[in-house]
Amino acid sequence: MMDLLAADELLTTTRSVRKRLDLTREVSLDDVMECIEIALQAPTGSNRQGWSFMVVTDPAKRSELARLYKDAITLYSQMPRPEYEAGDPREASSLKVAESAWYLAEHLHEVPVLLVPCIEGRVEEAGVLAQASTYGSILPAVWSFALAARARGLGTAWTSLHLMYEKEAAEILGIPDHVTQAALLPVAYFTGDTFKPANRLPARDVTHLNQWGTRP
């Protein structure tokens, strides 16, 4: 039987790592490839396996992507922020998340590896089914990559702000027009020993039983 404690620790302590990325230590490409191999075991719609993983180690390309990311976060920071009720754990962490996101924006070009997961096809004009199937065929693999990385002492952070400039990023990386970028993950060994579970809403508050609004 699987070790539930080990599995639960992995699943509950795979955090978005920004300030604790080791920007001075080279990342083993072998480790990255191992994580991609594991990611390829994730679900994929109709077993199409239309995924691709762009691994970016070139300093010039990393700098160009970092520039796009910083332009995007500057725009994003001017958008209205969600409002939470008193006591909501998301309110308490919002300033901390914003601060660490800006830290990442300032240092993204220093991160040794940037991962851009991609999926074949475009869904801008597609319906809900096609969108769900397309993103559902890449996002589970990206999360599997993050979990595999965590098990190897590598930190990641799931970001998508650069998608404001997806076309420009595609030109930098030579990604074809028919391929959709799904995210951008900084990848580096993390400093410190481990991570704690995040402060989340209770499961009961986000679960509906048989009818919307009926709590377990």
Buried (B, 14 or more C-beta within 10 A) or exposed (E): EEEEEEEEBBEEEBBBBBBBBBBEEEBBEEBBEBBBEBBBEBEBBEEEBBBBBBBBBEEEBBEBBBBBBBBBBEEEEEEEEEEEEEEBEEEEBBEEEBEBBBEBBEBBBBBBBBBBBBBBBEBEEEEEEBEEBBBBBBBBBBBBBBBBBBBBBBBBBBBBBBBBBBEBBBEBBEBEEEBBBBBBBBBBBBBEEEBEEEEEEEEEEEEEEEEEEEEE
